[in-house]
């Protein structure tokens, strides 16, 4: 009675929050000679805090006209331009700010964000490391360290890849370099559950509607190849969307969301999408535009676009641009989805998911990434018939995430397989021990036929041990399951 182990792929990769840092108000400064310049600068800082970047930029420009070597004004002008989505204009101002004030952590932080948004990962890593050098104990240091780890892994993962044609009609090749998987036609429509009333700090009651609209946008983009159906019972859903305010529950604390994709031999079978309600540095709250970008990105991963575009304009670009502007799927996003779902079955099966590459896309220090790695190692051990190692890996993963449905299934299946082998060897006590461990892990799953077979095997072992009373109880459960109770 061999039971299948589910692999845990991932669509999390680099759906990074972009961090913004603004330097504060000044009472005086070494480069300033008059109160008017200080006043203009401080007015700009106030306007930044009021989310009025255009007005703030004008104040900073006026301050710079009066004091060209005013580093903080250059940096904050860059921050305002980044918020306006004018990244190419922001870059020289941010670089000037770090040149004039190399010890300013906020200047380095926003410079890193600007580089990241433009797709210059190596330069972004250098700037973020300078931020950490200047402010190692900053409240944002943990997120920045996680950002660095993710970007460095992405640089390693994509090393040697040919440059993408950013003007091509799609980015299918880049998006599938970690392997290919998709929802098979037999699983359409894809059932989706959105938790619209969670007890989570920072949750906005308007965001479920934004999330639902994002699903609809991807469905419309698929030209009839993908269909979603929203359900109110999470137990009947193939895609489950949940919220958290705890950044430690993310694949990386620098992320705004992640999608955990569970495939089997036929394609994707389940996806768990986790969305963070805590805003990144520089934002008081997650705006509707910002949320929509994150949601579209994670849904794209959940559909099987497991890699990224290298074009910052695309939704599936690795990071979320910090500008608070309306966003939509690009033609390239839509074409990539259609290409994935139009590909032949042989094309998909000939490109299996490469978990070693997938794991490079996460922060290696995050709990979620450790769980994914351990689950992958356990699944690999099962393929090699090393049950002892598989159980060890699944047990370790379950300690880190005791509520995971996937890990309950995989550990329970490993126990069941070990029990079956012990039963074949007529080692009844060992078989008894493993079956007893497997049942509570598998009894709440959806595979009732598999559970029935497991209970029948356990009953047989109990009878061989002459534990007739216990066997009778198990037989009663089998009868109840067969009757549909």
N, C-alpha and C positions, 0 to 999 in steps of 0.2 A: 504494500500500500504506500507507494512513493507519493509524496506530496510536493507540489511545485513551490519554489521560492521566488518571490517577486524581487526583481532588481529595482533599485531606486535611482532613477536618472534625475536630472535637474534642469530646470529652466531658469534657475536663479541668476547665474553668471554675474553680470555687472550692472544690475538695475540700480545704480548708485544715486543716492542723494548728492546733489552738488552743494558743497558747503560755501557759505559766504561770510566774510568777516569784515566789519567796518571798524575803523579806529574811532575812539570817542572824542568828546569835546575837549578843547584846550583852553587854559586860562592865559598862557603865553607860550613862547617857543623860541628856540635859538635862532631861527631864520626869520622871525617876524620882527617888524619895527613899528607896527602901529596896531591899535585896537580894532580898526575897521577890518583888517585882514582876518584877525581872530574871529570877529563877529560873523563875517561871511562864511568862514569855515564852519563855525558852530551852527549857523543856520542850516548849512548843508547836512550836517550830522543829524539835526532834528528832523529834517525832511526825509532823510533815509529811514529813520525810525518810524516815520508816518507813512512809509511805503509810497513816497512821491519821488521816484528816482529822477524823473526829467527835471523837476524844479531843483532837486539837490545838485544835479550835474551842473546847472547854470551857476549856482553859488560857488561850487568848487572851482569852476573855470575862472570866475571873478577873483577868487582868492589867489589862484595861480598867476593870474595876470599881475597881481600886486607883489607876489613873492614866488618867482619861478622855481626856487629850490625848496619849496614847501612839500616835503615828501608825503606827509599824511594827506594833503589835499590831492596829490596825484593818485595815491592809492584809493582814496574814497571816490574820486571821479571815476576811476576804473571800476569800482564796485557798483556805482550807479549805472554805468554803461552796461555792465554785465546784467544787471537787473532789467535793463531795457532790451536785452538780447543783442546788443551791439558789441559782440565779442572781439572782432578785429580792431575796433576803435579802442576797446578797453585794454587790450594787451600792452601797447606801448606805455600807457599811463601806469599800469601796474608794475611793469618792469622799471619804469622811472622811479616809482615809489620805493621799490626794494633797493635800487642803486643809491638813492638819497638817504634811505633809512634802513640799512640792512639788518637791524636788530628788531624790526617791527614784524611780529608774528602775524597779525592780521593781513599785512601787505603780502606776505608770502602765501598765506592761506588762500586769499582770493586769486592771486596769480596762479596757484596750482589749479584752482577750480576753472579758471579761464582756459588754461592749457588743456585740461581734461575735457572740457566742453568742445574744444576745437579738434579733439582727437590726438593731441600730442602727449601721449602717455609718459614717455621718458622724461620730458620736461616737467610734467605735472608731478611725477614722483620726486624729482629734485626739489621742487618748490615746497611740496608737503613736508619733506624731510627737513628743510630749512625752518618751516613753521615749528616742527617738533624740537629742533635745536634751540629755537628762541623761546619756546613756551612748552617745555616738556610736561608741566603740571597743569596745563590748560584744561578746563572742563571739556573741551572738544578734542583733547589729545587722543582719547581712545578711538573715536570715530576716524580721526585722521590716520592713526596707525593702521586701522582696518582698511582704510582707503588705499594706503600704500601697499599693503599686502595683496589686496585684490588686483591693483594695477600691475604690480610686479609679476604676479602669477599670469595675468593676461598677456603681458609682454613675453613671458617665457612660452606660454601656450601657442602664441601666434608667430613665434620665431621661425624664420625660414619660409613663411607663407608668402606667396606672390602678392603684390599690392592689388587692392580691389579697384576696379574701375567704378569710381563714385557716380558716374553718369550712366552706367548700365541700367537696363530696364528692371533688373532685380539683383539681389545679393544671395541667390540660392546657394552658390558654392560656399560662400563664407558661413552662411547660416547652418550648413550641414557638415561642417568640418569636425564636429564632435560626434558625428553619426546621425542617423535618420530614424525618426519614428513619427507616427501620426495616428489619428483616430481612424479605425477602419470603418467602412460603410455600414457594416453590421451593427455598429454601436451608435449610429445616428438615430434620432437626435441625441446630442450629448446633454445629459441632465445636469443642471447647475443649481447649487444651493448657495444663497447669499445670506449670511447672518445679518439681519437688519435691525437687531435690537441687542447688541452685545453690551455687557457691563464693562466697558473698556474706556479708560481715561483718554480724552481727546477725540473720541468718536463723534463724528458729525452725522446727524440723521439724514442729511442730503446726499451723502456719499454712496449709499447703495444704489440710488438712481443713476449716479454717474457711472458706477461700475456696470450696471445692467446695460446702459447705453453703449458702453465700450464693447461688451459682448456682442451687441447687435451690430456694431460697426464692423467687427471682424466677420460676422456671419454674412453681412451684405457684401463685404470685400471678396468673399470666397466664390462668388458666382454660382451659388447653389451646392457647393461641395461640402460645406460645413453647416450644421444646424444645431442650435441650442434650444433646450427646453428648461424653463425655470421651475423648480420644485420647492415645496415648503418643508419637506422632511429630509434632513441631512442623510439619513440612512439609505435613501433611494438615489442619492446624488453621486455622479461620477466626478464632478468638479465641485470641490467645497471651498468656499471663500470665507476666511476668518480674519479678525483684526487683533492687533496687539499694540500696546504702548511700550512694551519691553524690548528694547533694541537687542538684548542678549538672546532673544528667541529668533533672531534673523540669521540668515546665512553669514551676514556680516553686519556689524552695527552701523556701517556706512550705507546700508541698503534701505530703500523705501518699500521693498516688497520682494518676495521670492515665490517661485512656483516649483513644487516638487512633483515630478512626473513619474508615474509608475507604469512601465510598459510590460507586456507579456509577449509571447511569440507572435501574436496577431497585430500588435500595435499598442497604442496607449490605452490603458484600462481605467486609470484614475489619475487625478491631479489635485493636489492641495495647494491653494494659493493663500499666502499669509501677507497681510498688508499692515504697515506700520502707521499708527496714528500720531506718533511723536514727530514734530517738525524738525528739519535739520537746522544747523546753525545758520542764523541770518533770517529765519522766518519765524513769525509769531505763531502761525498756524499753517497747516497745509491748505493751500487754496484749491478751488475747483479745477483750475487749469493744471496745477501741479499734480493733483490726484489723478486726473484723467490721463495724463502722460504715463504715470506709473501703472495704472490699471491696464491701459492698452498694451504696455510693454509686457506685463506678466501674463496676460491672456495670450499674447503672441507666443510666449514660451510654452504655455500649457497646451497650445495647439501643435507643438512639435518644432517650432522655430527655435532650436536649442542654442544656436550661435547668435552672432551679432552682425549688424551692418557696421561699416567703418565710416559711413556718411552721417555726420551729426544731425542732419535734417530728418533722418528716418526714425520712426518710433522705436525700432529695434537697435538703435545705437546704444553703446554700452552704458552711458550715463544719462541722467535726466538733466537737461539744460536748466539753469537756475532762473531764467527769465520767466516771469508770470504772464505768459501770453497764450492765447488759444492754440490748440494743437489738434492735428488729425493724422490719420494714416496717410502716408505718402503713396504715390503710384508704385514705388519700388516695394513698399511693405505689402501692398495688395498683390502685386505680381509674384512676390516670393511665396506668399501663402498659396496662391493658385498653382505655382510650379511644384510645390511640395505635394499638394493633394492631387495633382494631375500626373505625377511621376508613376511609372509602372511599379507593380509590386516587386518585381525582381530588382529594380533600382534601389528600392527602400531596403529590402532584405540584404542586399550586397553591401550596405553601409551600416553595420551594427553600431550601437552606441559605444563610444570609447570612454569608459568610466575614468581612466587615468587622466584623460584630457579634461573631462567634465569637472573632476575634482580640483584641477588647477584653477578653475574659475571662482573658487570661493576663498574666504579668509581661513587659512589652515588652523587658526586659533579659535574659531567659533565652535560652539557646541554642536550646532546644526551640521556643520561641515564634518566634524568628527563622527557624528551619527551616520551620515551618508557614507563616509569612508569605511566605517566598520561594517555597515550593512553590505556594501559592495564586496568587501573582503570575505564576509560570511557567505554571500551568494557564490563567489568564485570558489570558495572551499567546498560548497555543496556540489558544484559542477565536477570537482575533482574527487568526489566521494570521500572527502575528509570531514566526517560528521563531527568529530571531536573539536576540530578547529572552528567549524561553522558555528557550533553551539557556543563556543567561547566568544566569538565575535558578536553574535546576536545578543548574548547575555550582557556583554559590555555595553553595546549600543542601547539596549533597553534600560539599563541603569541611568544612562544619560537622558533618555526620553521615554519615561515609563508609560506615557499616554498614547504613544504612536500605534495606530491601528496596523500599519505595515509591519512594524517590528513584532507586534503580538502575533501576527500571521506567520512571519518568517521563523521566529523562535519556536512557535507552536508546531509548525511544519517540520522543523529540524528535530524536535523532540519526538514527534510522531514517526518520522523516518527511522530514528534511532530505536524506538520501541519496536518497529516492524522488523528491523534486522535482528534485534535480540530475540524476538518471538520466533523467527526462522531458525535461529540457533538454539531454540528451546530453553533460553535463559529467562525463565518466567519472572524472577524477581526484578531483573534489570528492565525487562519489557514493561512490567507493572509500574516501575518508577517513572519511566519516560512517558508512558501513556497518561499517567496521572498528572504529570506536568503539562502535557500537551492540551488536554481537554479544556481547562479553564481559559486558555489563551485562544482557542479556536471556536468555542461554543457561541460566541457573540458575533461571529463573522457571517457572511452571506452564503457561504458554501455549506448548505444543510446536508447535501448528499455526502460530501466529504466528512462532515462531522458524524453522520450516521455510520459510515464505514469505520471511522476511528473508534466509535463506541462499541461496535460489534467486535472489532479486534481486541479491545480492552476486555470485553465480556469473556471472550474466549480465553484470554490469559488468566483471568480471575478463576474461571472454571478449572483450568489446568492446575491452579494453585489451591483448588478446593475451597475457594472463598465464595461459596454458593450464595450467601445472603447479599454480598456486595454485587455479585454478578446479576442477581435478580433485579436489583435497583437500576443497574445499567440497562438491562433488557427493557425495563419499563420506560426508560428515557428513549430508547430506540423506537419502541412502539408508539410513544407520544409524538416523536418526530415524524414517523411514517404516516401518522394520522393527520399531520399538519398542525399540531398544537404548539 
